Amino acid sequence: MKRLEGQIAIITGGARGIGEGICKVFCEEGATVALWDVLDAGQETADKIAADGGEIFFQKIDITDRAIVQKAVDGLIRDHGKIDILINNAGVIRDRSFMKMTQEEWDMVINVNINSLFVTTKAVLPHMKEAGYGRIISASSVNAMAGAFGQTNYAASKAAIQGFTRSLCKEVGRYGITVNCIAPGFVKSEMSDSMPPEVIAAGIKMIPVGRIGTPEDMGHTYLFLASKEAGFISGITLHANGGAYPI
């Protein structure tokens, strides 16, 4: 029996990177996945996963737009009758030292990374409450705790996600809904691939398991919290960084 057999999952920011890894693992475990992204590359990702037997479809969704998100959620309920899992993975970076950071760069990161959680969760939560079951998992970051030069906006948004998680879990636990977040460390992505080899090597030296993380690693981390076996785990930040950051 696959761990997510028959479940309906929304995965935001699923077009590439960690989001693509989550989509792939969830489909392998039997979920039907709605891949939400503003990038047209989401269609290619969905097609690739579907070619391997996954039940997945792409929807071009701006998760900061309440009307668009509500319409998409209404459509999923109409077509599938439920939404079991919401993965709030979408996010952006606009790195710049604070003295040089613009209001637009601050607002963009806060809007996409944290305000969108209000929009997506607000739309999905009533249906999970009615069903008496749900898994809400959001993407934080190791930099929410460690901080990073040029990332006051990003680190602030990722720290806010942890507070959101701890608070919401107290409101919805009695309805069979768990709320958690994951803080990835150094994970292979388009951004990491663009780094000089010596920077990558230096980063790996800081990781006790001796390698960079992969999108599939993150997919399996999300899978654990999304599974029915994790029903007594709520309100936590699960660190997935190969031991690089002291918890």
Number of C-alpha atoms within 10 A of each C-alpha: 6 11 17 22 14 12 18 23 27 26 25 28 27 31 25 19 18 25 26 24 20 28 35 27 23 29 23 19 19 19 25 23 25 23 26 27 24 16 15 12 15 23 20 13 21 24 17 14 20 15 11 11 12 22 21 25 17 21 17 17 17 19 26 18 12 16 13 15 22 17 11 18 19 17 12 17 14 10 9 12 13 21 24 24 25 24 27 27 23 24 20 13 16 18 18 16 14 13 7 10 16 13 8 10 16 21 14 19 23 22 16 18 28 26 18 21 21 13 18 22 16 14 19 23 20 11 19 23 16 11 16 15 22 28 24 26 26 27 24 31 27 22 20 20 16 10 15 14 11 16 21 19 22 28 24 19 23 26 19 17 26 22 14 19 22 17 13 17 19 14 12 18 19 12 14 15 25 28 28 27 29 23 21 23 21 21 22 17 14 10 9 14 11 9 11 9 11 9 11 17 13 10 15 18 14 16 18 12 13 13 18 20 21 15 22 20 19 25 19 16 18 23 20 13 24 26 14 14 10 13 17 11 12 22 20 18 22 17 20 20 23 19 14 19 16 8 7
